[in-house]
Amino acid sequence: MERLEQELERGPLAHGWADQRWTLARIKTLIGRIFHVSYMVEGTWRLLKRHGWGWQQPARRAIERDDDSVEVWKKETWPRVRAPRRSVGLWIVFEDETGQSMTRCRASGLGPDRPRPRS
């Protein structure tokens, strides 16, 4: 398990995948490549769970978020936008690129459930 965790810490990019998300299928493939054994996806999940790994999701707020700018927009800009539309009965729709699909917009992957010490 220690060797597997070392390889997982290198990240999916180091093993030829296009993004930095570990999935059960990818870890199953990695185990096959390194140890020459075949696990089923369910067995891979049990192995990882037994060693403290679980589903991870990104934080809900963007790192680039500027709370001061958001407050200024809510206090100054929004009242100017909201007022005129009420008098004529218009709708305002807030949308970004995630509003273009009905599928889940947040990716998830696998990672340790506990903070890991760096050596």
Order of alpha helices (4+ residues) and beta strands (2+ residues): alpha-alpha-alpha-beta-alpha-alpha-beta
